[in-house]
């Protein structure tokens, strides 16, 4: 139980930091433990590993904010990814690196970081976010077919509306207004009426007709 709570809190921190920086739900692990002792030992192991990953992320952010050499920061990122590949902390760090690469026009590197997240992270929220961002990076390079293919990556149904909206954005950028309008319409069908950003989605749907 303690391990589950720690992981959930780490996810909430991930969402908060992402929204705060304007960039860009770690589900609890379900174990079929053979015995109570085994499950307790596993929980202890996960808690310890999550703590290590969180500490590594904090050190990485501190170096980045302190003006450390970019190579040193990226070396810390690589160590975090290698030692804790399935952690939320590693996914967050990779997303941050992708955002930085995108801002600097290093689109291939941004794609690489987002692809790494998709290969190593199974959380539904994180995967959907990575798919959406990867598609946007590809669309920025006018790699529209690749962007649309990325959006076909299976994600939890709860995030279908977000990816459909992104699909509409890609189609609209291609000049395919009719197809974009249909994607926006489908996105609206899957987006709650009180969801943040719905008004913007409705505006896109209206403009693309």
Rosetta constraint file for C-alpha pairs under 8 A:
AtomPair CA 1 CA 5 HARMONIC 6.30 0.50
AtomPair CA 1 CA 43 HARMONIC 7.96 0.50
AtomPair CA 2 CA 6 HARMONIC 6.23 0.50
AtomPair CA 2 CA 43 HARMONIC 7.88 0.50
AtomPair CA 2 CA 47 HARMONIC 7.80 0.50
AtomPair CA 3 CA 7 HARMONIC 6.25 0.50
AtomPair CA 3 CA 43 HARMONIC 5.71 0.50
AtomPair CA 3 CA 44 HARMONIC 7.15 0.50
AtomPair CA 3 CA 46 HARMONIC 6.62 0.50
AtomPair CA 3 CA 47 HARMONIC 5.09 0.50
AtomPair CA 4 CA 8 HARMONIC 6.19 0.50
AtomPair CA 4 CA 28 HARMONIC 5.53 0.50
AtomPair CA 4 CA 29 HARMONIC 7.53 0.50
AtomPair CA 5 CA 9 HARMONIC 6.14 0.50
AtomPair CA 6 CA 10 HARMONIC 6.24 0.50
AtomPair CA 6 CA 47 HARMONIC 7.19 0.50
AtomPair CA 7 CA 11 HARMONIC 6.37 0.50
AtomPair CA 7 CA 26 HARMONIC 6.60 0.50
AtomPair CA 7 CA 27 HARMONIC 7.97 0.50
AtomPair CA 7 CA 28 HARMONIC 7.16 0.50
AtomPair CA 7 CA 50 HARMONIC 7.31 0.50
AtomPair CA 8 CA 12 HARMONIC 6.39 0.50
AtomPair CA 8 CA 25 HARMONIC 7.23 0.50
AtomPair CA 8 CA 26 HARMONIC 6.07 0.50
AtomPair CA 8 CA 27 HARMONIC 7.24 0.50
AtomPair CA 8 CA 28 HARMONIC 7.38 0.50
AtomPair CA 9 CA 13 HARMONIC 6.27 0.50
AtomPair CA 10 CA 14 HARMONIC 6.22 0.50
AtomPair CA 10 CA 26 HARMONIC 7.92 0.50
AtomPair CA 10 CA 88 HARMONIC 7.13 0.50
AtomPair CA 10 CA 89 HARMONIC 7.80 0.50
AtomPair CA 11 CA 15 HARMONIC 6.31 0.50
AtomPair CA 11 CA 25 HARMONIC 5.76 0.50
AtomPair CA 11 CA 26 HARMONIC 5.39 0.50
AtomPair CA 11 CA 88 HARMONIC 6.67 0.50
AtomPair CA 12 CA 16 HARMONIC 6.16 0.50
AtomPair CA 12 CA 25 HARMONIC 7.57 0.50
AtomPair CA 13 CA 17 HARMONIC 6.09 0.50
AtomPair CA 14 CA 18 HARMONIC 6.14 0.50
AtomPair CA 14 CA 88 HARMONIC 7.53 0.50
AtomPair CA 14 CA 89 HARMONIC 7.84 0.50
AtomPair CA 14 CA 92 HARMONIC 6.48 0.50
AtomPair CA 15 CA 19 HARMONIC 6.20 0.50
AtomPair CA 16 CA 20 HARMONIC 6.03 0.50
AtomPair CA 17 CA 21 HARMONIC 6.17 0.50
AtomPair CA 18 CA 22 HARMONIC 6.34 0.50
AtomPair CA 18 CA 23 HARMONIC 5.92 0.50
AtomPair CA 18 CA 24 HARMONIC 5.90 0.50
AtomPair CA 19 CA 23 HARMONIC 6.63 0.50
AtomPair CA 19 CA 24 HARMONIC 7.11 0.50
AtomPair CA 23 CA 99 HARMONIC 6.56 0.50
AtomPair CA 24 CA 95 HARMONIC 7.45 0.50
AtomPair CA 24 CA 99 HARMONIC 6.93 0.50
AtomPair CA 24 CA 129 HARMONIC 7.76 0.50
AtomPair CA 24 CA 133 HARMONIC 7.00 0.50
AtomPair CA 25 CA 123 HARMONIC 6.16 0.50
AtomPair CA 25 CA 124 HARMONIC 6.45 0.50
AtomPair CA 25 CA 125 HARMONIC 5.07 0.50
AtomPair CA 25 CA 126 HARMONIC 6.88 0.50
AtomPair CA 26 CA 88 HARMONIC 6.91 0.50
AtomPair CA 26 CA 123 HARMONIC 5.22 0.50
AtomPair CA 26 CA 124 HARMONIC 7.48 0.50
AtomPair CA 26 CA 125 HARMONIC 7.28 0.50
AtomPair CA 26 CA 126 HARMONIC 7.61 0.50
AtomPair CA 27 CA 123 HARMONIC 6.09 0.50
AtomPair CA 27 CA 124 HARMONIC 7.77 0.50
AtomPair CA 31 CA 39 HARMONIC 7.27 0.50
AtomPair CA 33 CA 38 HARMONIC 5.99 0.50
AtomPair CA 33 CA 39 HARMONIC 5.33 0.50
AtomPair CA 34 CA 38 HARMONIC 6.64 0.50
AtomPair CA 34 CA 39 HARMONIC 7.76 0.50
AtomPair CA 35 CA 39 HARMONIC 6.60 0.50
AtomPair CA 36 CA 40 HARMONIC 6.28 0.50
AtomPair CA 37 CA 41 HARMONIC 6.21 0.50
AtomPair CA 38 CA 42 HARMONIC 6.19 0.50
AtomPair CA 39 CA 43 HARMONIC 6.12 0.50
AtomPair CA 40 CA 44 HARMONIC 6.21 0.50
AtomPair CA 41 CA 45 HARMONIC 6.21 0.50
AtomPair CA 42 CA 46 HARMONIC 6.17 0.50
AtomPair CA 43 CA 47 HARMONIC 6.10 0.50
AtomPair CA 44 CA 48 HARMONIC 6.18 0.50
AtomPair CA 45 CA 49 HARMONIC 6.16 0.50
AtomPair CA 46 CA 50 HARMONIC 5.96 0.50
AtomPair CA 47 CA 51 HARMONIC 6.13 0.50
AtomPair CA 48 CA 52 HARMONIC 6.31 0.50
AtomPair CA 49 CA 53 HARMONIC 6.20 0.50
AtomPair CA 49 CA 84 HARMONIC 7.49 0.50
AtomPair CA 50 CA 54 HARMONIC 6.08 0.50
AtomPair CA 50 CA 87 HARMONIC 6.74 0.50
AtomPair CA 50 CA 89 HARMONIC 7.96 0.50
AtomPair CA 51 CA 55 HARMONIC 6.15 0.50
AtomPair CA 52 CA 56 HARMONIC 6.19 0.50
AtomPair CA 53 CA 57 HARMONIC 6.19 0.50
AtomPair CA 53 CA 80 HARMONIC 6.76 0.50
AtomPair CA 53 CA 84 HARMONIC 6.19 0.50
AtomPair CA 53 CA 87 HARMONIC 6.86 0.50
AtomPair CA 53 CA 89 HARMONIC 5.81 0.50
AtomPair CA 53 CA 90 HARMONIC 7.09 0.50
AtomPair CA 54 CA 58 HARMONIC 6.20 0.50
AtomPair CA 54 CA 89 HARMONIC 5.66 0.50
AtomPair CA 55 CA 59 HARMONIC 6.26 0.50
AtomPair CA 56 CA 60 HARMONIC 6.18 0.50
AtomPair CA 56 CA 76 HARMONIC 7.78 0.50
AtomPair CA 56 CA 80 HARMONIC 6.46 0.50
AtomPair CA 57 CA 61 HARMONIC 6.18 0.50
AtomPair CA 57 CA 80 HARMONIC 7.37 0.50
AtomPair CA 57 CA 89 HARMONIC 5.98 0.50
AtomPair CA 57 CA 90 HARMONIC 7.24 0.50
AtomPair CA 57 CA 93 HARMONIC 6.72 0.50
AtomPair CA 58 CA 62 HARMONIC 6.11 0.50
AtomPair CA 59 CA 63 HARMONIC 6.23 0.50
AtomPair CA 60 CA 64 HARMONIC 6.25 0.50
AtomPair CA 60 CA 73 HARMONIC 6.19 0.50
AtomPair CA 60 CA 76 HARMONIC 6.05 0.50
AtomPair CA 60 CA 77 HARMONIC 6.93 0.50
AtomPair CA 61 CA 65 HARMONIC 6.04 0.50
AtomPair CA 62 CA 66 HARMONIC 5.89 0.50
AtomPair CA 63 CA 67 HARMONIC 6.44 0.50
AtomPair CA 63 CA 68 HARMONIC 5.28 0.50
AtomPair CA 63 CA 73 HARMONIC 6.45 0.50
AtomPair CA 64 CA 68 HARMONIC 5.73 0.50
AtomPair CA 64 CA 70 HARMONIC 7.53 0.50
AtomPair CA 64 CA 73 HARMONIC 6.21 0.50
AtomPair CA 68 CA 72 HARMONIC 6.80 0.50
AtomPair CA 68 CA 73 HARMONIC 6.82 0.50
AtomPair CA 69 CA 73 HARMONIC 6.54 0.50
AtomPair CA 70 CA 74 HARMONIC 6.10 0.50
AtomPair CA 71 CA 75 HARMONIC 6.07 0.50
AtomPair CA 72 CA 76 HARMONIC 6.36 0.50
AtomPair CA 73 CA 77 HARMONIC 6.33 0.50
AtomPair CA 74 CA 78 HARMONIC 6.18 0.50
AtomPair CA 75 CA 79 HARMONIC 6.29 0.50
AtomPair CA 76 CA 80 HARMONIC 6.22 0.50
AtomPair CA 77 CA 81 HARMONIC 6.19 0.50
AtomPair CA 77 CA 90 HARMONIC 7.63 0.50
AtomPair CA 77 CA 93 HARMONIC 6.69 0.50
AtomPair CA 77 CA 94 HARMONIC 7.35 0.50
AtomPair CA 78 CA 82 HARMONIC 6.08 0.50
AtomPair CA 79 CA 83 HARMONIC 5.97 0.50
AtomPair CA 80 CA 84 HARMONIC 5.64 0.50
AtomPair CA 80 CA 85 HARMONIC 7.18 0.50
AtomPair CA 80 CA 90 HARMONIC 5.89 0.50
AtomPair CA 81 CA 85 HARMONIC 4.70 0.50
AtomPair CA 81 CA 90 HARMONIC 5.46 0.50
AtomPair CA 84 CA 90 HARMONIC 6.49 0.50
AtomPair CA 85 CA 90 HARMONIC 6.17 0.50
AtomPair CA 85 CA 91 HARMONIC 7.83 0.50
AtomPair CA 85 CA 120 HARMONIC 6.00 0.50
AtomPair CA 85 CA 121 HARMONIC 7.62 0.50
AtomPair CA 86 CA 90 HARMONIC 7.15 0.50
AtomPair CA 86 CA 91 HARMONIC 7.65 0.50
AtomPair CA 86 CA 120 HARMONIC 5.56 0.50
AtomPair CA 86 CA 121 HARMONIC 5.39 0.50
AtomPair CA 86 CA 122 HARMONIC 7.68 0.50
AtomPair CA 87 CA 91 HARMONIC 6.54 0.50
AtomPair CA 87 CA 121 HARMONIC 7.43 0.50
AtomPair CA 88 CA 92 HARMONIC 6.04 0.50
AtomPair CA 88 CA 121 HARMONIC 7.85 0.50
AtomPair CA 89 CA 93 HARMONIC 6.18 0.50
AtomPair CA 90 CA 94 HARMONIC 6.15 0.50
AtomPair CA 91 CA 95 HARMONIC 6.16 0.50
AtomPair CA 91 CA 117 HARMONIC 5.71 0.50
AtomPair CA 91 CA 121 HARMONIC 7.05 0.50
AtomPair CA 91 CA 126 HARMONIC 7.62 0.50
AtomPair CA 92 CA 96 HARMONIC 6.20 0.50
AtomPair CA 93 CA 97 HARMONIC 6.20 0.50
AtomPair CA 94 CA 98 HARMONIC 6.10 0.50
AtomPair CA 94 CA 113 HARMONIC 5.48 0.50
AtomPair CA 94 CA 114 HARMONIC 6.88 0.50
AtomPair CA 94 CA 116 HARMONIC 7.78 0.50
AtomPair CA 94 CA 117 HARMONIC 6.91 0.50
AtomPair CA 95 CA 99 HARMONIC 6.20 0.50
AtomPair CA 95 CA 113 HARMONIC 6.90 0.50
AtomPair CA 95 CA 114 HARMONIC 6.57 0.50
AtomPair CA 95 CA 117 HARMONIC 7.84 0.50
AtomPair CA 95 CA 130 HARMONIC 7.73 0.50
AtomPair CA 96 CA 100 HARMONIC 6.30 0.50
AtomPair CA 97 CA 101 HARMONIC 6.12 0.50
AtomPair CA 97 CA 110 HARMONIC 7.22 0.50
AtomPair CA 97 CA 113 HARMONIC 7.06 0.50
AtomPair CA 98 CA 102 HARMONIC 6.03 0.50
AtomPair CA 98 CA 109 HARMONIC 6.96 0.50
AtomPair CA 98 CA 110 HARMONIC 4.14 0.50
AtomPair CA 98 CA 111 HARMONIC 7.21 0.50
AtomPair CA 98 CA 113 HARMONIC 5.64 0.50
AtomPair CA 98 CA 114 HARMONIC 6.56 0.50
AtomPair CA 99 CA 103 HARMONIC 6.24 0.50
AtomPair CA 99 CA 110 HARMONIC 6.94 0.50
AtomPair CA 100 CA 104 HARMONIC 6.37 0.50
AtomPair CA 100 CA 110 HARMONIC 7.93 0.50
AtomPair CA 101 CA 105 HARMONIC 6.17 0.50
AtomPair CA 101 CA 106 HARMONIC 4.83 0.50
AtomPair CA 101 CA 107 HARMONIC 6.41 0.50
AtomPair CA 101 CA 109 HARMONIC 6.25 0.50
AtomPair CA 101 CA 110 HARMONIC 5.28 0.50
AtomPair CA 102 CA 106 HARMONIC 5.62 0.50
AtomPair CA 102 CA 107 HARMONIC 5.52 0.50
AtomPair CA 102 CA 110 HARMONIC 5.81 0.50
AtomPair CA 102 CA 137 HARMONIC 7.26 0.50
AtomPair CA 106 CA 110 HARMONIC 6.38 0.50
AtomPair CA 107 CA 111 HARMONIC 6.13 0.50
AtomPair CA 107 CA 137 HARMONIC 6.53 0.50
AtomPair CA 107 CA 138 HARMONIC 7.81 0.50
AtomPair CA 107 CA 141 HARMONIC 7.73 0.50
AtomPair CA 108 CA 112 HARMONIC 6.21 0.50
AtomPair CA 109 CA 113 HARMONIC 6.30 0.50
AtomPair CA 110 CA 114 HARMONIC 6.28 0.50
AtomPair CA 110 CA 134 HARMONIC 7.82 0.50
AtomPair CA 110 CA 137 HARMONIC 7.35 0.50
AtomPair CA 111 CA 115 HARMONIC 5.90 0.50
AtomPair CA 111 CA 134 HARMONIC 5.99 0.50
AtomPair CA 111 CA 137 HARMONIC 6.91 0.50
AtomPair CA 111 CA 138 HARMONIC 7.67 0.50
AtomPair CA 112 CA 116 HARMONIC 6.16 0.50
AtomPair CA 113 CA 117 HARMONIC 6.50 0.50
AtomPair CA 114 CA 118 HARMONIC 6.49 0.50
AtomPair CA 114 CA 130 HARMONIC 5.69 0.50
AtomPair CA 114 CA 131 HARMONIC 7.72 0.50
AtomPair CA 114 CA 133 HARMONIC 7.50 0.50
AtomPair CA 114 CA 134 HARMONIC 5.98 0.50
AtomPair CA 115 CA 119 HARMONIC 6.26 0.50
AtomPair CA 115 CA 130 HARMONIC 7.71 0.50
AtomPair CA 115 CA 134 HARMONIC 7.47 0.50
AtomPair CA 116 CA 120 HARMONIC 6.20 0.50
AtomPair CA 117 CA 121 HARMONIC 5.50 0.50
AtomPair CA 117 CA 127 HARMONIC 7.28 0.50
AtomPair CA 117 CA 130 HARMONIC 6.75 0.50
AtomPair CA 118 CA 122 HARMONIC 7.57 0.50
AtomPair CA 118 CA 127 HARMONIC 5.86 0.50
AtomPair CA 118 CA 130 HARMONIC 6.58 0.50
AtomPair CA 118 CA 131 HARMONIC 7.50 0.50
AtomPair CA 121 CA 126 HARMONIC 7.18 0.50
AtomPair CA 121 CA 127 HARMONIC 6.63 0.50
AtomPair CA 122 CA 126 HARMONIC 7.64 0.50
AtomPair CA 122 CA 127 HARMONIC 6.57 0.50
AtomPair CA 123 CA 127 HARMONIC 6.06 0.50
AtomPair CA 124 CA 128 HARMONIC 6.16 0.50
AtomPair CA 124 CA 155 HARMONIC 6.55 0.50
AtomPair CA 124 CA 156 HARMONIC 5.83 0.50
AtomPair CA 125 CA 129 HARMONIC 6.20 0.50
AtomPair CA 125 CA 156 HARMONIC 7.99 0.50
AtomPair CA 125 CA 159 HARMONIC 7.73 0.50
AtomPair CA 126 CA 130 HARMONIC 6.12 0.50
AtomPair CA 127 CA 131 HARMONIC 6.15 0.50
AtomPair CA 127 CA 155 HARMONIC 6.93 0.50
AtomPair CA 128 CA 132 HARMONIC 6.19 0.50
AtomPair CA 128 CA 155 HARMONIC 5.88 0.50
AtomPair CA 128 CA 156 HARMONIC 7.52 0.50
AtomPair CA 128 CA 159 HARMONIC 6.50 0.50
AtomPair CA 128 CA 163 HARMONIC 7.76 0.50
AtomPair CA 129 CA 133 HARMONIC 6.13 0.50
AtomPair CA 130 CA 134 HARMONIC 5.90 0.50
AtomPair CA 131 CA 135 HARMONIC 6.10 0.50
AtomPair CA 131 CA 150 HARMONIC 6.43 0.50
AtomPair CA 131 CA 151 HARMONIC 6.30 0.50
AtomPair CA 131 CA 153 HARMONIC 7.10 0.50
AtomPair CA 131 CA 163 HARMONIC 7.99 0.50
AtomPair CA 132 CA 136 HARMONIC 6.30 0.50
AtomPair CA 132 CA 151 HARMONIC 6.94 0.50
AtomPair CA 132 CA 162 HARMONIC 7.73 0.50
AtomPair CA 132 CA 163 HARMONIC 6.15 0.50
AtomPair CA 132 CA 166 HARMONIC 6.80 0.50
AtomPair CA 133 CA 137 HARMONIC 6.21 0.50
AtomPair CA 134 CA 138 HARMONIC 6.27 0.50
AtomPair CA 134 CA 147 HARMONIC 7.41 0.50
AtomPair CA 134 CA 150 HARMONIC 7.29 0.50
AtomPair CA 135 CA 139 HARMONIC 6.10 0.50
AtomPair CA 135 CA 146 HARMONIC 7.51 0.50
AtomPair CA 135 CA 147 HARMONIC 4.31 0.50
AtomPair CA 135 CA 148 HARMONIC 6.99 0.50
AtomPair CA 135 CA 150 HARMONIC 5.83 0.50
AtomPair CA 135 CA 151 HARMONIC 6.45 0.50
AtomPair CA 135 CA 166 HARMONIC 7.81 0.50
AtomPair CA 136 CA 140 HARMONIC 6.11 0.50
AtomPair CA 136 CA 147 HARMONIC 6.93 0.50
AtomPair CA 136 CA 166 HARMONIC 7.58 0.50
AtomPair CA 136 CA 170 HARMONIC 7.89 0.50
AtomPair CA 137 CA 141 HARMONIC 6.75 0.50
AtomPair CA 137 CA 147 HARMONIC 7.97 0.50
AtomPair CA 138 CA 142 HARMONIC 6.50 0.50
AtomPair CA 138 CA 143 HARMONIC 5.17 0.50
AtomPair CA 138 CA 144 HARMONIC 6.74 0.50
AtomPair CA 138 CA 146 HARMONIC 6.63 0.50
AtomPair CA 138 CA 147 HARMONIC 5.29 0.50
AtomPair CA 139 CA 143 HARMONIC 5.27 0.50
AtomPair CA 139 CA 144 HARMONIC 5.23 0.50
AtomPair CA 139 CA 146 HARMONIC 7.97 0.50
AtomPair CA 139 CA 147 HARMONIC 5.70 0.50
AtomPair CA 139 CA 170 HARMONIC 6.31 0.50
AtomPair CA 143 CA 147 HARMONIC 6.22 0.50
AtomPair CA 144 CA 148 HARMONIC 6.17 0.50
AtomPair CA 144 CA 170 HARMONIC 6.52 0.50
AtomPair CA 144 CA 171 HARMONIC 7.87 0.50
AtomPair CA 144 CA 174 HARMONIC 7.29 0.50
AtomPair CA 145 CA 149 HARMONIC 6.14 0.50
AtomPair CA 146 CA 150 HARMONIC 6.10 0.50
AtomPair CA 147 CA 151 HARMONIC 6.42 0.50
AtomPair CA 147 CA 170 HARMONIC 7.31 0.50
AtomPair CA 148 CA 152 HARMONIC 6.79 0.50
AtomPair CA 148 CA 167 HARMONIC 6.45 0.50
AtomPair CA 148 CA 170 HARMONIC 7.25 0.50
AtomPair CA 149 CA 153 HARMONIC 7.37 0.50
AtomPair CA 151 CA 163 HARMONIC 6.35 0.50
AtomPair CA 151 CA 167 HARMONIC 6.90 0.50
AtomPair CA 155 CA 159 HARMONIC 6.90 0.50
AtomPair CA 155 CA 160 HARMONIC 7.33 0.50
AtomPair CA 156 CA 160 HARMONIC 7.13 0.50
AtomPair CA 159 CA 163 HARMONIC 6.68 0.50
AtomPair CA 160 CA 164 HARMONIC 6.10 0.50
AtomPair CA 160 CA 187 HARMONIC 7.32 0.50
AtomPair CA 160 CA 190 HARMONIC 6.93 0.50
AtomPair CA 161 CA 165 HARMONIC 6.19 0.50
AtomPair CA 161 CA 186 HARMONIC 7.39 0.50
AtomPair CA 161 CA 187 HARMONIC 4.32 0.50
AtomPair CA 161 CA 188 HARMONIC 6.90 0.50
AtomPair CA 161 CA 189 HARMONIC 7.73 0.50
AtomPair CA 161 CA 190 HARMONIC 5.06 0.50
AtomPair CA 161 CA 191 HARMONIC 5.61 0.50
AtomPair CA 162 CA 166 HARMONIC 6.40 0.50
AtomPair CA 162 CA 187 HARMONIC 6.89 0.50
AtomPair CA 163 CA 167 HARMONIC 6.08 0.50
AtomPair CA 163 CA 187 HARMONIC 7.86 0.50
AtomPair CA 164 CA 168 HARMONIC 6.21 0.50
AtomPair CA 164 CA 183 HARMONIC 5.66 0.50
AtomPair CA 164 CA 184 HARMONIC 6.60 0.50
AtomPair CA 164 CA 186 HARMONIC 6.91 0.50
AtomPair CA 164 CA 187 HARMONIC 5.12 0.50
AtomPair CA 165 CA 169 HARMONIC 6.36 0.50
AtomPair CA 165 CA 183 HARMONIC 6.47 0.50
AtomPair CA 165 CA 184 HARMONIC 5.45 0.50
AtomPair CA 165 CA 187 HARMONIC 5.56 0.50
AtomPair CA 165 CA 201 HARMONIC 7.20 0.50
AtomPair CA 166 CA 170 HARMONIC 6.31 0.50
AtomPair CA 167 CA 171 HARMONIC 6.20 0.50
AtomPair CA 167 CA 180 HARMONIC 7.28 0.50
AtomPair CA 167 CA 183 HARMONIC 6.48 0.50
AtomPair CA 168 CA 172 HARMONIC 5.97 0.50
AtomPair CA 168 CA 179 HARMONIC 7.32 0.50
AtomPair CA 168 CA 180 HARMONIC 4.19 0.50
AtomPair CA 168 CA 181 HARMONIC 6.78 0.50
AtomPair CA 168 CA 182 HARMONIC 7.68 0.50
AtomPair CA 168 CA 183 HARMONIC 4.97 0.50
AtomPair CA 168 CA 184 HARMONIC 5.60 0.50
AtomPair CA 169 CA 173 HARMONIC 6.16 0.50
AtomPair CA 169 CA 180 HARMONIC 6.81 0.50
AtomPair CA 170 CA 174 HARMONIC 6.40 0.50
AtomPair CA 170 CA 180 HARMONIC 7.75 0.50
AtomPair CA 171 CA 175 HARMONIC 6.51 0.50
AtomPair CA 171 CA 176 HARMONIC 5.25 0.50
AtomPair CA 171 CA 177 HARMONIC 6.91 0.50
AtomPair CA 171 CA 179 HARMONIC 6.54 0.50
AtomPair CA 171 CA 180 HARMONIC 5.09 0.50
AtomPair CA 172 CA 176 HARMONIC 5.25 0.50
AtomPair CA 172 CA 177 HARMONIC 5.26 0.50
AtomPair CA 172 CA 179 HARMONIC 7.80 0.50
AtomPair CA 172 CA 180 HARMONIC 5.30 0.50
AtomPair CA 172 CA 208 HARMONIC 7.29 0.50
AtomPair CA 176 CA 180 HARMONIC 6.08 0.50
AtomPair CA 177 CA 181 HARMONIC 6.03 0.50
AtomPair CA 177 CA 208 HARMONIC 5.17 0.50
AtomPair CA 177 CA 209 HARMONIC 6.52 0.50
AtomPair CA 178 CA 182 HARMONIC 6.46 0.50
AtomPair CA 178 CA 208 HARMONIC 6.87 0.50
AtomPair CA 178 CA 209 HARMONIC 6.29 0.50
AtomPair CA 179 CA 183 HARMONIC 6.33 0.50
AtomPair CA 180 CA 184 HARMONIC 6.19 0.50
AtomPair CA 180 CA 205 HARMONIC 7.83 0.50
AtomPair CA 180 CA 208 HARMONIC 6.52 0.50
AtomPair CA 181 CA 185 HARMONIC 6.11 0.50
AtomPair CA 181 CA 204 HARMONIC 7.81 0.50
AtomPair CA 181 CA 205 HARMONIC 5.27 0.50
AtomPair CA 181 CA 206 HARMONIC 7.63 0.50
AtomPair CA 181 CA 208 HARMONIC 5.18 0.50
AtomPair CA 181 CA 209 HARMONIC 5.67 0.50
AtomPair CA 182 CA 186 HARMONIC 6.25 0.50
AtomPair CA 182 CA 205 HARMONIC 7.99 0.50
AtomPair CA 183 CA 187 HARMONIC 6.12 0.50
AtomPair CA 184 CA 188 HARMONIC 6.15 0.50
AtomPair CA 184 CA 201 HARMONIC 6.87 0.50
AtomPair CA 184 CA 202 HARMONIC 7.75 0.50
AtomPair CA 184 CA 204 HARMONIC 7.12 0.50
AtomPair CA 184 CA 205 HARMONIC 5.26 0.50
AtomPair CA 185 CA 189 HARMONIC 6.42 0.50
AtomPair CA 185 CA 205 HARMONIC 6.41 0.50
AtomPair CA 186 CA 190 HARMONIC 6.56 0.50
AtomPair CA 187 CA 191 HARMONIC 6.14 0.50
AtomPair CA 188 CA 192 HARMONIC 7.80 0.50
AtomPair CA 188 CA 198 HARMONIC 7.47 0.50
AtomPair CA 188 CA 201 HARMONIC 7.12 0.50
AtomPair CA 188 CA 202 HARMONIC 7.25 0.50
AtomPair CA 191 CA 195 HARMONIC 6.60 0.50
AtomPair CA 191 CA 198 HARMONIC 7.11 0.50
AtomPair CA 192 CA 198 HARMONIC 7.83 0.50
AtomPair CA 193 CA 198 HARMONIC 6.86 0.50
AtomPair CA 194 CA 198 HARMONIC 7.29 0.50
AtomPair CA 197 CA 201 HARMONIC 6.37 0.50
AtomPair CA 198 CA 202 HARMONIC 6.14 0.50
AtomPair CA 199 CA 203 HARMONIC 6.21 0.50
AtomPair CA 200 CA 204 HARMONIC 6.28 0.50
AtomPair CA 201 CA 205 HARMONIC 6.23 0.50
AtomPair CA 202 CA 206 HARMONIC 6.23 0.50
AtomPair CA 203 CA 207 HARMONIC 6.16 0.50
AtomPair CA 204 CA 208 HARMONIC 6.11 0.50
AtomPair CA 205 CA 209 HARMONIC 6.67 0.50
